[in-house]
C-alpha cells in the first residue's frame, strides 16, 4: 500500500506541475502565439474504462484567450466529461467554458472525462487544435521591435542573459508593451513568478488601471525573495529614472529565476511571516452549493463563484438552488485542495460570517492541535503553509477558524454527498471529521500516524478511486499525504492577495477592490 500511495503522489505532482519543463521565455511575432503543450493523460484506469484529462499548458510569452482542442480514439469512446464544452462523436472536440478560457503565460488549463475501453485497451491519442500549433491569437499586441521579432525560444538550461533580455518585453500579456505599464519607467511586480504592473494610484492591494490588473507597491514588497518589485519601487518611486537596460536586466533575472525554480506561475515556497493572527483549521466537504455562489452574497463588481450540477458541469445560473435545499447546485470537484510544493498548498475554505467572499489568507501551521493534544499529524505539519480562498461561511465557524474543503472531511451540518455520489451515510465516515474521525474511532486514539494515514487512504480509494472521481480522490489523498492527516491543527494567518490559480478555480476575483485587511477575523 505504501508503494501505491507514493505512485499516486508522483502522479498528483505530475498533473499539477507537469513534466514539461517549461522554463523558456518565448518571443512573439505579431499576434501569433507559440504552440501550447497539449497532452492526453490517463488518470485512473479500471478493467473496462478509465478517466482521462487533457492539459493545455501555455508555453508562450502571452496569454491565450479562448481555446478548442480535438482528439480521436481507435476503439475507446468517451462517455461523459467536465470543465469543458464537448461536441462530436469520435473525433471529439472540447472548448472552454468562458471562466477557464484565458490561459496566462506559464499557466495551464485542464479538463477531464470518462472513457469506455469498448473492448480494447486504454488509448492515449494525439491532441490537436489551433492552440496546440500556435494558431490562436493572443491578447498581447504585436511588437515593433526587430530584436523581439528575431528572438527565438530559449531553453532556460542554456539560454544566455542576452537571449532572455531580448524576449523580456514579450514574456506576458501584462508586460507586452512598456507603454501599457501603469508605473513610470515600466516598473513591475514579480508576483510569484508572474510580472504585473505596479499601480499608480494605490500602494496596497490589487488594483485595475489602464485596462489591466496592477499591484500596490506595499503589497508587492511584502513578498519573499526573489519576488517583489523588479526595480525596487512603485508608482511614485525612482523607477522612472532607471535606464531601460537596467530594467531589462532586472526583469530578465526575475524571469530566469522563476523559470528555473518552477514551471508554475506561483511560488513553491513562502517565507515565514511575522505577527499575524492565531487560528486553527477544521475540515469538511458537504457537496452543498457554497455561500459565495449566489450573486447577492458577493461584493458589487465581483462575480459569484462557480457551482456545478450533479455531473460536475459548471452551471450557468449563479442563483440555482443548492442541492442541500432540494436544488441542483453542488460544489465543483475542482475546489479540492492540492499541493504546490512540499511546503505549500492551495485550497478553499469556509470562514466566519461577514464580507469574506473571495478573500485569500496565507496560513502557517504551528505544529500543535487546537483540541487534540499530541496529535502526530499536526506535529508533522509544522511549518507548512497554505493559501486558501474563502468561498463559504458557517454559522458554527468561529473567528480565526478555517474550515478547509477536503473530500472525505465530513459533511458537517448538511449532506448533499450521499445523493450526488450514490453512497451511504456510513461510507462518508463521521458526520463531523469524516474519514479521519472514523479511523480514530476504529483504531483508537493512540495509533501511529502511519496507521491513521493508511486508514484514510483506504477510504479515499474505496469511495472516490473506485468511482472514478479523480479530483475528489486526489484531494482526499492530499489530506493523508501532504496534510499529514492532521486533526484540527493550530495556525497563524494573514490576509493576502489571491494567486491567480485560486481566483480562476473559483471564478471569483475581488482583486480590483484592493481591500486587503490585516485585522483578525
LINVEN-V121585 format. One record per residue. N is the residue number from 0. SS is DSSP state (~ for helix, > for strand, _ for the rest). PSI is psi as a letter, one per 40 degrees, with the letter a starting at -180 (NA if undefined). OMEGA is omega in radians with two decimals (none if undefined). Layout:
n=N ss=SS psi=PSI omega=OMEGA
n=N ss=SS psi=PSI omega=OMEGA
This chain:
n=0 ss=_ psi=d omega=-3.13
n=1 ss=~ psi=d omega=3.14
n=2 ss=~ psi=d omega=3.11
n=3 ss=~ psi=d omega=3.12
n=4 ss=~ psi=d omega=-3.13
n=5 ss=~ psi=d omega=3.14
n=6 ss=~ psi=d omega=3.13
n=7 ss=~ psi=d omega=-3.14
n=8 ss=~ psi=d omega=3.11
n=9 ss=~ psi=d omega=3.12
n=10 ss=~ psi=d omega=-3.12
n=11 ss=~ psi=d omega=3.12
n=12 ss=~ psi=d omega=-3.12
n=13 ss=~ psi=d omega=-3.12
n=14 ss=~ psi=d omega=-3.03
n=15 ss=~ psi=d omega=-3.06
n=16 ss=~ psi=d omega=3.10
n=17 ss=_ psi=i omega=3.10
n=18 ss=_ psi=f omega=-3.09
n=19 ss=_ psi=e omega=3.13
n=20 ss=_ psi=f omega=-3.11
n=21 ss=_ psi=g omega=-3.10
n=22 ss=_ psi=e omega=-3.10
n=23 ss=_ psi=i omega=2.96
n=24 ss=> psi=h omega=-2.94
n=25 ss=_ psi=h omega=3.08
n=26 ss=_ psi=i omega=3.14
n=27 ss=_ psi=i omega=3.00
n=28 ss=> psi=h omega=-3.08
n=29 ss=_ psi=b omega=-3.12
n=30 ss=_ psi=e omega=-3.09
n=31 ss=> psi=h omega=3.12
n=32 ss=_ psi=h omega=3.05
n=33 ss=_ psi=i omega=-3.06
n=34 ss=_ psi=h omega=3.00
n=35 ss=_ psi=i omega=3.04
n=36 ss=> psi=h omega=-3.14
n=37 ss=> psi=h omega=-3.09
n=38 ss=> psi=i omega=3.07
n=39 ss=> psi=h omega=-3.07
n=40 ss=> psi=h omega=3.05
n=41 ss=> psi=h omega=-3.04
n=42 ss=> psi=d omega=-3.07
n=43 ss=> psi=h omega=-3.02
n=44 ss=> psi=i omega=3.02
n=45 ss=> psi=a omega=-2.92
n=46 ss=_ psi=d omega=-3.05
n=47 ss=_ psi=e omega=3.13
n=48 ss=> psi=a omega=3.12
n=49 ss=> psi=i omega=2.95
n=50 ss=> psi=i omega=-3.11
n=51 ss=> psi=i omega=3.09
n=52 ss=> psi=i omega=2.95
n=53 ss=> psi=h omega=-3.10
n=54 ss=> psi=h omega=3.10
n=55 ss=> psi=h omega=-3.12
n=56 ss=> psi=h omega=-3.09
n=57 ss=_ psi=h omega=3.13
n=58 ss=_ psi=e omega=-3.01
n=59 ss=_ psi=i omega=3.10
n=60 ss=_ psi=e omega=-3.10
n=61 ss=_ psi=i omega=-3.13
n=62 ss=_ psi=i omega=3.06
n=63 ss=> psi=h omega=-3.12
n=64 ss=> psi=g omega=-3.12
n=65 ss=_ psi=h omega=-3.13
n=66 ss=_ psi=i omega=3.08
n=67 ss=> psi=h omega=-3.14
n=68 ss=> psi=i omega=-3.14
n=69 ss=> psi=i omega=3.07
n=70 ss=> psi=i omega=-3.06
n=71 ss=_ psi=i omega=3.10
n=72 ss=_ psi=i omega=3.01
n=73 ss=_ psi=d omega=-3.10
n=74 ss=_ psi=d omega=-3.08
n=75 ss=_ psi=i omega=3.10
n=76 ss=> psi=h omega=3.12
n=77 ss=> psi=i omega=-3.14
n=78 ss=> psi=d omega=3.07
n=79 ss=> psi=i omega=-3.12
n=80 ss=> psi=i omega=-3.10
n=81 ss=> psi=i omega=3.08
n=82 ss=_ psi=f omega=3.03
n=83 ss=_ psi=i omega=3.03
n=84 ss=> psi=h omega=-3.02
n=85 ss=> psi=i omega=3.06
n=86 ss=> psi=i omega=3.12
n=87 ss=_ psi=i omega=3.13
n=88 ss=_ psi=g omega=3.12
n=89 ss=_ psi=g omega=0.26
n=90 ss=_ psi=i omega=3.12
n=91 ss=> psi=i omega=3.06
n=92 ss=> psi=h omega=3.08
n=93 ss=> psi=h omega=3.10
n=94 ss=> psi=i omega=-3.07
n=95 ss=_ psi=i omega=-3.12
n=96 ss=_ psi=e omega=-3.12
n=97 ss=_ psi=c omega=-3.11
n=98 ss=_ psi=d omega=3.11
n=99 ss=_ psi=f omega=-3.09
n=100 ss=_ psi=d omega=-3.12
n=101 ss=> psi=h omega=3.10
n=102 ss=> psi=h omega=3.14
n=103 ss=_ psi=i omega=3.12
n=104 ss=_ psi=h omega=3.13
n=105 ss=_ psi=e omega=-3.13
n=106 ss=_ psi=i omega=-3.05
n=107 ss=> psi=i omega=2.97
n=108 ss=> psi=i omega=-3.13
n=109 ss=> psi=h omega=3.00
n=110 ss=> psi=i omega=-3.03
n=111 ss=> psi=i omega=-3.13
n=112 ss=> psi=i omega=3.12
n=113 ss=> psi=i omega=-3.04
n=114 ss=> psi=h omega=2.99
n=115 ss=> psi=h omega=3.12
n=116 ss=_ psi=d omega=3.05
n=117 ss=_ psi=f omega=3.11
n=118 ss=_ psi=e omega=-3.13
n=119 ss=_ psi=a omega=3.08
n=120 ss=_ psi=i omega=3.11
n=121 ss=_ psi=h omega=-3.08
n=122 ss=_ psi=i omega=3.06
n=123 ss=_ psi=g omega=-3.04
n=124 ss=_ psi=i omega=3.04
n=125 ss=_ psi=i omega=3.09
n=126 ss=_ psi=h omega=-3.09
n=127 ss=> psi=i omega=3.13
n=128 ss=_ psi=i omega=-3.11
n=129 ss=~ psi=d omega=-3.13
n=130 ss=~ psi=d omega=-3.12
n=131 ss=~ psi=e omega=-3.08
n=132 ss=~ psi=e omega=3.08
n=133 ss=_ psi=e omega=-3.09
n=134 ss=_ psi=e omega=-3.10
n=135 ss=_ psi=i omega=3.04
n=136 ss=> psi=i omega=-3.08
n=137 ss=> psi=i omega=-3.13
n=138 ss=_ psi=e omega=-3.11
n=139 ss=_ psi=h omega=3.11
n=140 ss=_ psi=i omega=3.12
n=141 ss=_ psi=i omega=3.12
n=142 ss=_ psi=h omega=3.09
n=143 ss=_ psi=e omega=-3.11
n=144 ss=_ psi=h omega=3.12
n=145 ss=~ psi=d omega=3.12
n=146 ss=~ psi=d omega=3.13
n=147 ss=~ psi=d omega=-3.11
n=148 ss=~ psi=d omega=-3.11
n=149 ss=~ psi=e omega=-3.11
n=150 ss=_ psi=i omega=3.10
n=151 ss=_ psi=i omega=3.12
n=152 ss=_ psi=h omega=-3.12
n=153 ss=> psi=h omega=3.08
n=154 ss=_ psi=h omega=-3.02
n=155 ss=_ psi=d omega=-3.10
n=156 ss=_ psi=e omega=-3.08
n=157 ss=_ psi=e omega=-3.10
n=158 ss=_ psi=h omega=3.06
n=159 ss=_ psi=i omega=3.11
n=160 ss=~ psi=d omega=3.12
n=161 ss=~ psi=d omega=-3.14
n=162 ss=~ psi=d omega=3.13
n=163 ss=~ psi=d omega=-3.11
n=164 ss=~ psi=d omega=-3.11
n=165 ss=~ psi=e omega=-3.12
n=166 ss=~ psi=e omega=-2.99
n=167 ss=~ psi=d omega=-3.07
n=168 ss=~ psi=e omega=-3.10
n=169 ss=~ psi=e omega=-2.89
n=170 ss=_ psi=e omega=3.04
n=171 ss=_ psi=i omega=-3.13
n=172 ss=~ psi=d omega=-3.13
n=173 ss=~ psi=e omega=-3.08
n=174 ss=~ psi=f omega=-3.03
n=175 ss=_ psi=d omega=3.14
n=176 ss=_ psi=h omega=-3.13
n=177 ss=~ psi=d omega=3.12
n=178 ss=~ psi=e omega=-3.12
n=179 ss=~ psi=e omega=-3.09
n=180 ss=_ psi=h omega=-3.10
n=181 ss=_ psi=e omega=-3.12
n=182 ss=_ psi=i omega=3.13
n=183 ss=~ psi=h omega=3.09
n=184 ss=~ psi=e omega=3.13
n=185 ss=~ psi=f omega=-3.14
n=186 ss=_ psi=h omega=-3.05
n=187 ss=> psi=i omega=3.10
n=188 ss=> psi=h omega=3.02
n=189 ss=> psi=g omega=-3.07
n=190 ss=> psi=g omega=3.14
n=191 ss=_ psi=f omega=3.06
n=192 ss=_ psi=e omega=3.08
n=193 ss=> psi=h omega=-3.09
n=194 ss=> psi=h omega=3.06
n=195 ss=> psi=i omega=3.06
n=196 ss=> psi=i omega=2.97
n=197 ss=> psi=i omega=-3.08
n=198 ss=_ psi=i omega=3.01
n=199 ss=_ psi=d omega=-2.88
n=200 ss=_ psi=e omega=3.08
n=201 ss=_ psi=i omega=-3.10
n=202 ss=_ psi=e omega=-3.12
n=203 ss=_ psi=i omega=3.10
n=204 ss=_ psi=a omega=3.09
n=205 ss=> psi=i omega=3.10
n=206 ss=> psi=a omega=3.13
n=207 ss=> psi=h omega=-3.09
n=208 ss=> psi=i omega=3.12
n=209 ss=_ psi=f omega=3.07
n=210 ss=_ psi=f omega=3.06
n=211 ss=> psi=i omega=3.13
n=212 ss=> psi=i omega=3.06
n=213 ss=> psi=i omega=-3.08
n=214 ss=> psi=h omega=3.08
n=215 ss=_ psi=i omega=-3.06
n=216 ss=~ psi=d omega=-3.12
n=217 ss=~ psi=d omega=3.11
n=218 ss=~ psi=d omega=3.14
n=219 ss=~ psi=d omega=-3.08
n=220 ss=~ psi=e omega=-3.13
n=221 ss=_ psi=e omega=-3.13
n=222 ss=_ psi=i omega=-3.12
n=223 ss=_ psi=i omega=3.03
n=224 ss=_ psi=i omega=0.15
n=225 ss=_ psi=e omega=-3.06
n=226 ss=_ psi=i omega=-3.13
n=227 ss=> psi=a omega=-3.14
n=228 ss=> psi=h omega=-3.11
n=229 ss=_ psi=e omega=3.13
n=230 ss=_ psi=e omega=3.08
n=231 ss=_ psi=e omega=-3.11
n=232 ss=_ psi=i omega=-3.13
n=233 ss=_ psi=a omega=-3.05
n=234 ss=_ psi=d omega=-3.11
n=235 ss=_ psi=f omega=-3.05
n=236 ss=_ psi=a omega=3.11
n=237 ss=~ psi=e omega=-3.11
n=238 ss=~ psi=d omega=-3.09
n=239 ss=~ psi=d omega=-3.11
n=240 ss=~ psi=e omega=3.11
n=241 ss=_ psi=i omega=3.11
n=242 ss=_ psi=i omega=3.12
n=243 ss=~ psi=d omega=3.11
n=244 ss=~ psi=d omega=3.13
n=245 ss=~ psi=d omega=3.13
n=246 ss=~ psi=d omega=-3.12
n=247 ss=~ psi=d omega=3.14
n=248 ss=~ psi=d omega=-3.11
n=249 ss=~ psi=d omega=-3.12
n=250 ss=~ psi=d omega=3.14
n=251 ss=~ psi=d omega=3.12
n=252 ss=~ psi=d omega=3.13
n=253 ss=~ psi=d omega=-3.12
n=254 ss=~ psi=d omega=-3.12
n=255 ss=~ psi=d omega=3.13
n=256 ss=~ psi=d omega=-3.14
n=257 ss=~ psi=d omega=-3.09
n=258 ss=~ psi=d omega=-3.11
n=259 ss=~ psi=d omega=-3.06
n=260 ss=~ psi=d omega=-3.06
n=261 ss=_ psi=i omega=3.03
n=262 ss=_ psi=e omega=3.13
n=263 ss=_ psi=i omega=3.10
n=264 ss=_ psi=e omega=-3.09
n=265 ss=_ psi=i omega=3.09
n=266 ss=_ psi=i omega=3.07
n=267 ss=_ psi=e omega=3.11
n=268 ss=_ psi=i omega=3.02
n=269 ss=_ psi=h omega=3.11
n=270 ss=_ psi=i omega=3.05
n=271 ss=_ psi=i omega=3.10
n=272 ss=_ psi=i omega=3.12
n=273 ss=_ psi=i omega=3.08
n=274 ss=_ psi=b omega=-3.07
n=275 ss=_ psi=a omega=-3.07
n=276 ss=> psi=i omega=3.11
n=277 ss=> psi=i omega=3.11
n=278 ss=> psi=a omega=3.12
n=279 ss=> psi=i omega=-3.10
n=280 ss=> psi=h omega=2.95
n=281 ss=> psi=a omega=-3.05
n=282 ss=> psi=i omega=3.06
n=283 ss=> psi=i omega=2.92
n=284 ss=_ psi=h omega=-3.04
n=285 ss=_ psi=e omega=3.12
n=286 ss=_ psi=e omega=3.11
n=287 ss=> psi=i omega=3.02
n=288 ss=_ psi=h omega=-3.13
n=289 ss=_ psi=i omega=-3.12
n=290 ss=~ psi=d omega=-3.05
n=291 ss=~ psi=e omega=3.09
n=292 ss=~ psi=e omega=3.10
n=293 ss=_ psi=h omega=-3.08
n=294 ss=~ psi=d omega=-3.12
n=295 ss=~ psi=e omega=-3.07
n=296 ss=~ psi=e omega=3.13
n=297 ss=_ psi=i omega=-3.13
n=298 ss=_ psi=i omega=3.09
n=299 ss=_ psi=h omega=-3.13
n=300 ss=_ psi=e omega=3.13
n=301 ss=_ psi=h omega=3.11
n=302 ss=_ psi=h omega=3.06
n=303 ss=_ psi=i omega=-3.11
n=304 ss=_ psi=i omega=-3.14
n=305 ss=_ psi=i omega=2.94
n=306 ss=_ psi=i omega=-3.08
n=307 ss=> psi=i omega=3.03
n=308 ss=_ psi=a omega=-3.11
n=309 ss=_ psi=d omega=-3.14
n=310 ss=_ psi=e omega=3.12
n=311 ss=_ psi=e omega=3.01
n=312 ss=_ psi=h omega=-3.14
n=313 ss=> psi=h omega=3.14
n=314 ss=_ psi=i omega=-3.13
n=315 ss=_ psi=d omega=-3.10
n=316 ss=_ psi=h omega=-3.11
n=317 ss=_ psi=e omega=-3.10
n=318 ss=_ psi=f omega=3.05
n=319 ss=_ psi=i omega=-3.08
n=320 ss=_ psi=i omega=-3.14
n=321 ss=> psi=i omega=3.07
n=322 ss=~ psi=d omega=-3.14
n=323 ss=~ psi=e omega=3.04
n=324 ss=~ psi=f omega=3.12
n=325 ss=_ psi=e omega=-3.13
n=326 ss=_ psi=a omega=-3.01
n=327 ss=_ psi=e omega=-3.01
n=328 ss=> psi=h omega=-3.13
n=329 ss=> psi=i omega=2.88
n=330 ss=_ psi=i omega=3.02
n=331 ss=_ psi=i omega=-3.09
n=332 ss=~ psi=d omega=-3.10
n=333 ss=~ psi=e omega=3.13
n=334 ss=~ psi=e omega=3.10
n=335 ss=_ psi=i omega=-3.14
n=336 ss=_ psi=i omega=3.12
n=337 ss=> psi=i omega=-3.09
n=338 ss=> psi=h omega=2.98
n=339 ss=> psi=d omega=3.07
n=340 ss=> psi=a omega=3.12
n=341 ss=_ psi=d omega=-3.05
n=342 ss=_ psi=e omega=-3.12
n=343 ss=> psi=h omega=3.05
n=344 ss=> psi=i omega=3.06
n=345 ss=> psi=i omega=3.10
n=346 ss=> psi=a omega=-3.12
n=347 ss=> psi=i omega=-3.04
n=348 ss=> psi=i omega=2.91
n=349 ss=> psi=i omega=3.12
n=350 ss=> psi=a omega=3.14
n=351 ss=_ psi=i omega=-3.07
n=352 ss=_ psi=i omega=3.08
n=353 ss=_ psi=a omega=-3.13
n=354 ss=_ psi=g omega=-3.03
n=355 ss=_ psi=e omega=-2.99
n=356 ss=_ psi=h omega=3.10
n=357 ss=_ psi=e omega=3.12
n=358 ss=_ psi=i omega=3.12
n=359 ss=> psi=i omega=-3.08
n=360 ss=> psi=h omega=3.00
n=361 ss=> psi=h omega=-3.12
n=362 ss=> psi=i omega=3.11
n=363 ss=> psi=h omega=-3.04
n=364 ss=> psi=h omega=-2.99
n=365 ss=> psi=e omega=-3.09
n=366 ss=> psi=e omega=3.10
n=367 ss=> psi=i omega=3.04
n=368 ss=> psi=i omega=-3.12
n=369 ss=_ psi=d omega=-3.06
n=370 ss=_ psi=f omega=3.08
n=371 ss=_ psi=g omega=-3.08
n=372 ss=_ psi=h omega=3.12
n=373 ss=_ psi=e omega=-3.12
n=374 ss=_ psi=h omega=-3.07
n=375 ss=~ psi=d omega=3.13
n=376 ss=~ psi=d omega=3.12
n=377 ss=~ psi=d omega=3.10
n=378 ss=~ psi=d omega=-3.14
n=379 ss=~ psi=d omega=-3.10
n=380 ss=_ psi=e omega=-3.03
n=381 ss=_ psi=h omega=3.07
n=382 ss=_ psi=e omega=3.11
n=383 ss=_ psi=i omega=-3.10
n=384 ss=> psi=i omega=3.01
n=385 ss=> psi=i omega=2.82
n=386 ss=> psi=h omega=-3.11
n=387 ss=> psi=i omega=3.04
n=388 ss=> psi=h omega=3.12
n=389 ss=> psi=h omega=-3.14
n=390 ss=> psi=e omega=-3.07
n=391 ss=> psi=i omega=3.01
n=392 ss=> psi=i omega=3.09
n=393 ss=_ psi=h omega=3.14
n=394 ss=_ psi=e omega=3.08
n=395 ss=_ psi=e omega=3.11
n=396 ss=_ psi=h omega=-3.05
n=397 ss=_ psi=i omega=3.05
n=398 ss=_ psi=h omega=-3.11
n=399 ss=_ psi=e omega=3.14
n=400 ss=> psi=h omega=3.05
n=401 ss=> psi=h omega=3.13
n=402 ss=> psi=g omega=-2.99
n=403 ss=> psi=h omega=3.13
n=404 ss=> psi=h omega=-3.10
n=405 ss=_ psi=h omega=3.08
n=406 ss=_ psi=h omega=-3.07
n=407 ss=_ psi=e omega=-3.12
n=408 ss=_ psi=e omega=-3.10
n=409 ss=_ psi=i omega=-3.10
n=410 ss=_ psi=e omega=3.13
n=411 ss=_ psi=b omega=-3.03
n=412 ss=_ psi=d omega=-3.10
n=413 ss=_ psi=i omega=-3.13
n=414 ss=_ psi=h omega=3.01
n=415 ss=_ psi=e omega=-3.00
n=416 ss=~ psi=d omega=-3.10
n=417 ss=~ psi=d omega=3.14
n=418 ss=~ psi=d omega=-3.08
n=419 ss=~ psi=d omega=-3.08
n=420 ss=~ psi=e omega=-3.11
n=421 ss=_ psi=f omega=-3.13
n=422 ss=_ psi=i omega=3.10
n=423 ss=_ psi=i omega=3.12
n=424 ss=~ psi=d omega=-3.10
n=425 ss=~ psi=d omega=3.14
n=426 ss=~ psi=e omega=-3.09
n=427 ss=~ psi=e omega=-3.12
n=428 ss=_ psi=a omega=-3.14
n=429 ss=> psi=i omega=-3.14
n=430 ss=_ psi=d omega=3.06
n=431 ss=_ psi=h omega=-3.14
n=432 ss=_ psi=e omega=2.99
n=433 ss=~ psi=b omega=-3.01
n=434 ss=~ psi=d omega=-3.08
n=435 ss=~ psi=d omega=3.14
n=436 ss=~ psi=d omega=3.09
n=437 ss=~ psi=d omega=3.13
n=438 ss=~ psi=d omega=3.13
n=439 ss=~ psi=d omega=3.08
n=440 ss=~ psi=d omega=-3.11
n=441 ss=~ psi=d omega=-3.04
n=442 ss=~ psi=e omega=-3.03
n=443 ss=_ psi=i omega=-3.01
n=444 ss=_ psi=e omega=3.09
n=445 ss=_ psi=e omega=3.10
n=446 ss=_ psi=i omega=-3.14
n=447 ss=_ psi=i omega=3.11
n=448 ss=~ psi=d omega=-3.13
n=449 ss=~ psi=d omega=3.09
n=450 ss=~ psi=d omega=3.11
n=451 ss=~ psi=d omega=-3.10
n=452 ss=~ psi=d omega=3.11
n=453 ss=~ psi=d omega=3.12
n=454 ss=~ psi=d omega=3.12
n=455 ss=~ psi=d omega=-3.13
n=456 ss=~ psi=d omega=3.11
n=457 ss=~ psi=d omega=3.11
n=458 ss=~ psi=d omega=3.07
n=459 ss=~ psi=d omega=-3.13
n=460 ss=~ psi=d omega=-3.05
n=461 ss=~ psi=d omega=-3.06
n=462 ss=~ psi=d omega=-3.04
n=463 ss=_ psi=d omega=-3.10
n=464 ss=~ psi=d omega=-3.09
n=465 ss=~ psi=e omega=-3.11
n=466 ss=~ psi=e omega=3.14
n=467 ss=_ psi=f omega=3.12
n=468 ss=_ psi=g omega=-2.89
n=469 ss=~ psi=d omega=-3.10
n=470 ss=~ psi=d omega=3.11
n=471 ss=~ psi=d omega=3.12
n=472 ss=~ psi=d omega=-3.14
n=473 ss=~ psi=d omega=3.13
n=474 ss=~ psi=d omega=3.11
n=475 ss=~ psi=d omega=3.10
n=476 ss=~ psi=d omega=3.07
n=477 ss=~ psi=d omega=-3.14
n=478 ss=~ psi=d omega=-3.13
n=479 ss=~ psi=d omega=-3.00
n=480 ss=~ psi=c omega=-3.08
n=481 ss=_ psi=d omega=-3.07
n=482 ss=_ psi=e omega=3.06
n=483 ss=_ psi=f omega=-3.12
n=484 ss=_ psi=f omega=-3.11
n=485 ss=_ psi=h omega=-3.07
n=486 ss=_ psi=h omega=3.10
n=487 ss=_ psi=f omega=-3.09
n=488 ss=> psi=i omega=3.06
n=489 ss=> psi=i omega=-3.05
n=490 ss=> psi=i omega=2.90
n=491 ss=> psi=i omega=-3.09
n=492 ss=> psi=i omega=3.00
n=493 ss=> psi=i omega=3.11
n=494 ss=> psi=i omega=3.13
n=495 ss=> psi=i omega=3.01
n=496 ss=_ psi=i omega=-3.09
n=497 ss=_ psi=h omega=2.94
n=498 ss=_ psi=i omega=-3.12
n=499 ss=~ psi=d omega=-3.11
n=500 ss=~ psi=d omega=-3.13
n=501 ss=~ psi=d omega=3.12
n=502 ss=~ psi=d omega=3.12
n=503 ss=~ psi=d omega=-3.11
n=504 ss=~ psi=d omega=-3.14
n=505 ss=~ psi=d omega=-3.03
n=506 ss=_ psi=e omega=-3.05
n=507 ss=_ psi=h omega=-3.06
n=508 ss=_ psi=h omega=3.13
n=509 ss=_ psi=f omega=-3.07
n=510 ss=~ psi=d omega=-3.12
n=511 ss=~ psi=e omega=-3.13
n=512 ss=~ psi=d omega=3.10
n=513 ss=_ psi=f omega=-3.02
n=514 ss=_ psi=f omega=3.10
n=515 ss=_ psi=h omega=-3.11
n=516 ss=_ psi=i omega=3.09
n=517 ss=_ psi=e omega=3.10
n=518 ss=_ psi=i omega=3.11
n=519 ss=_ psi=h omega=-3.10
n=520 ss=_ psi=NA omega=none
